[in-house]
Amino acid sequence: MTTKNWTTSEIQSQKGKTVIITGATSGIGLEAAKVFAEKGASLILPVRNQEKGKNALKEIKQRFAGADVELRLMDVADLDSVRQFAEDVKKKYHKLDLLLNNAGLMWPPERTLSKQGQEIQFATNHLGHFLLTGLLLPLIKESANGRVVTQSSVLHKKTQGQNFEPEIQLADLTFKTNFDTRKAYAQSKLANLLFTYELSFIFVGPKNSAPFKFGSVLALNIGNTPISTFCANSTFITFSIKPPCCCRFVAV
């Protein structure tokens, strides 16, 4: 089987699987939700905008009438909202098979802070998902093959047309001085990769010798075609794939 010939039809049934996808009201998140709905997974879609959430749910149900999809309000940039969402999920579900950290914000024209006072891209792209992942780890551990997938970006590193080297500005995370929306975005995506690498090292281990079974921790740049994909399993492996092949990595 070659990458270019792979299609979502090759994804096995996902019945009995519980999946959370952030940022599922449009784009990649919505398309991923449709695939999992078709394959029979139980979907939990945290949405910031209830109206957009209802529209996404309607679109999914129109294609897959019997889809098991639940909408819950959550603003990933608001840590209080993330905590409430995770608490509600843990009350209802005993396991989580896939957490797809997909929601993101890119290049707002002005410096904006989150409710907790963090630069909005860092709060949305990294901090919210960092907290969400940590709070839901107990449920992911209960899955026989739990996965955490985080959408990353090639802009985490210096690229053509980007004349700076991305870094985590520990002395000024909020860009209080010299705000540059591109640098702020790059910082958030670099943080995604560092977090994913560390999470994989802790739970998968350098030689897959974790104290409990934890399936996979992945960071994917799935915004462009072709895409660079970073798979954190003791070391990062870089290679190019094309949508919808990215679904191979999130199908559990």
C-alpha positions in Angstrom: 0.0 0.0 0.0 1.4 3.4 -1.0 0.6 6.7 0.7 -0.9 8.3 -2.3 -3.4 5.5 -2.7 -4.6 5.4 0.9 -8.2 6.6 1.6 -10.4 6.8 4.6 -12.2 3.7 3.5 -9.2 1.8 5.0 -9.9 3.0 8.5 -11.4 0.2 10.5 -14.6 0.5 12.5 -14.3 2.9 15.4 -17.3 1.5 17.3 -16.8 1.6 21.0 -14.1 4.3 20.7 -14.5 7.7 22.3 -13.0 10.7 20.5 -12.6 14.4 21.4 -11.8 16.9 18.6 -11.2 20.5 19.4 -11.8 23.1 16.6 -14.3 20.8 14.9 -16.7 23.5 13.6 -14.8 23.9 10.3 -11.7 22.8 8.3 -9.7 19.8 9.3 -11.4 19.3 12.6 -14.8 19.1 11.0 -13.6 16.7 8.3 -12.0 14.5 10.9 -15.2 14.5 12.8 -17.1 13.4 9.7 -14.7 10.5 9.2 -15.0 9.3 12.8 -18.8 9.7 12.7 -18.9 7.5 9.6 -16.8 4.9 11.3 -19.0 4.7 14.4 -17.0 6.5 17.1 -18.6 8.4 19.9 -17.7 12.0 19.3 -17.4 14.8 21.8 -16.9 18.2 20.2 -16.0 21.1 22.5 -17.0 24.3 20.8 -16.6 28.0 21.7 -19.4 29.2 19.5 -22.6 27.3 20.1 -24.2 28.4 16.8 -21.2 27.2 14.8 -21.3 24.0 16.8 -24.9 23.4 15.9 -24.2 24.0 12.2 -21.3 21.5 12.3 -23.5 19.0 14.1 -26.2 19.5 11.5 -23.7 19.0 8.7 -22.4 15.7 10.3 -26.0 14.4 10.9 -27.0 15.2 7.4 -24.4 12.8 6.1 -24.5 10.3 8.9 -27.9 10.3 10.5 -27.0 7.8 13.2 -23.8 9.6 14.2 -23.1 9.7 18.0 -22.0 13.3 18.4 -22.2 15.4 21.6 -21.6 19.2 21.6 -20.1 20.8 24.8 -19.2 24.4 25.3 -15.5 25.1 25.8 -13.2 28.0 25.0 -9.7 26.5 24.7 -8.1 29.9 25.3 -9.9 30.1 28.7 -8.3 27.8 31.3 -11.3 27.9 33.5 -13.5 26.8 30.6 -11.1 24.0 29.8 -11.1 22.8 33.5 -14.9 22.8 33.5 -15.1 20.8 30.2 -12.7 18.2 31.4 -14.5 17.8 34.8 -17.8 17.3 33.0 -16.3 14.7 30.6 -14.7 12.7 33.4 -18.0 12.5 35.2 -19.7 10.9 32.2 -17.0 8.9 30.5 -14.7 6.2 31.9 -12.1 6.2 29.0 -10.9 8.3 26.1 -9.4 6.7 23.0 -8.3 9.8 21.1 -7.8 13.4 21.9 -7.2 15.5 18.8 -5.9 18.9 19.7 -6.8 20.7 16.5 -8.2 24.1 17.4 -5.9 27.0 16.6 -5.4 30.7 16.0 -3.0 32.2 13.6 -1.6 35.8 13.1 -4.2 38.1 14.7 -3.4 41.6 13.6 -3.2 43.0 17.2 -1.8 41.8 20.5 -4.7 40.3 22.4 -4.6 38.6 25.8 -6.7 35.7 27.1 -8.9 35.7 30.2 -5.8 34.6 32.2 -3.6 37.3 30.6 -1.7 35.2 28.2 -0.9 36.1 24.5 -4.0 34.8 22.7 -2.2 32.5 20.2 -0.1 30.9 23.0 -3.2 30.4 25.1 -5.2 29.0 22.2 -2.7 26.8 20.5 -0.6 25.6 23.4 -1.7 26.4 27.0 -5.4 25.3 26.6 -4.4 22.0 24.9 -1.6 21.5 27.4 -4.1 21.7 30.3 -6.8 19.7 28.5 -4.4 16.9 27.8 -3.2 16.8 31.3 -6.7 16.7 32.8 -7.8 14.0 30.5 -4.8 11.7 30.8 -6.5 9.5 33.4 -9.2 8.7 30.8 -6.7 8.2 28.0 -4.7 5.7 30.2 -7.9 3.6 30.5 -7.9 3.1 26.7 -6.1 0.0 25.4 -4.5 2.2 22.7 -5.0 5.8 23.7 -3.7 8.6 21.5 -3.0 12.3 21.8 -2.7 14.0 18.4 -1.7 17.7 18.3 -1.8 19.8 15.1 1.5 21.5 14.7 3.1 23.7 12.0 6.3 23.9 9.9 6.5 27.4 11.2 7.9 26.1 14.5 11.2 26.5 12.8 13.0 29.0 10.6 11.6 28.7 7.0 11.9 30.4 3.7 10.3 33.9 4.1 10.6 33.7 7.9 13.7 35.5 8.8 13.8 34.7 12.5 14.5 31.6 14.6 11.4 30.7 16.6 12.0 30.4 20.4 10.1 30.3 23.6 10.4 33.8 25.0 10.4 32.9 28.7 11.3 36.4 29.7 8.3 37.8 27.8 5.8 35.1 26.9 3.0 37.6 26.3 5.1 39.8 24.0 4.4 42.8 26.1 7.3 44.5 24.3 7.9 44.3 20.5 4.8 42.3 19.6 5.2 40.3 16.4 2.2 38.2 15.6 4.3 35.8 13.4 6.8 35.3 16.2 4.0 34.7 18.7 2.4 32.1 16.5 5.8 30.3 15.9 6.4 30.3 19.7 3.0 28.6 20.2 3.7 25.9 17.6 7.2 25.3 18.9 5.6 24.8 22.4 3.3 22.2 20.8 6.2 20.2 19.6 8.2 20.4 22.8 5.2 19.4 24.8 4.4 16.5 22.5 8.0 15.3 22.6 8.1 15.4 26.4 4.7 13.7 26.7 5.9 10.9 24.4 9.1 10.5 26.3 7.3 10.2 29.7 4.5 7.9 28.6 5.9 6.0 25.6 9.5 6.1 26.8 12.8 6.1 24.8 12.5 2.3 24.3 8.7 2.0 24.6 9.1 1.0 28.3 6.4 3.0 29.9 5.0 1.9 33.2 1.5 1.6 31.6 0.4 1.0 28.0 0.0 4.3 26.2 -0.6 4.0 22.4 0.8 7.0 20.6 1.6 10.7 21.0 1.8 12.6 17.7 2.2 16.2 16.5 1.1 16.7 12.9 1.4 19.6 10.6 -1.8 19.0 8.7 -2.6 22.4 7.4 -0.9 22.3 4.0 -0.2 19.8 1.2 2.3 18.2 1.2 2.9 18.3 5.0 5.7 17.7 7.4 4.7 15.2 10.1 6.5 14.8 13.4 5.9 11.5 15.2 7.2 11.5 18.7 8.2 8.0 19.6 11.5 8.4 21.4 12.8 10.5 18.4 11.1 12.7 15.9 10.7 11.3 12.4 10.1 13.7 9.6 8.4 12.8 6.4 5.8 14.1 4.0 2.2 12.9 3.6 -0.9 14.3 1.9 -4.5 14.5 3.1 -6.6 12.5 3.7 -3.6 10.3 4.7 -3.3 12.2 7.9 -6.3 10.2 9.1 -4.1 7.1 9.3 -2.4 8.7 12.3 -5.6 9.5 14.2 -7.6 6.4 13.5 -7.6 4.4 16.7 
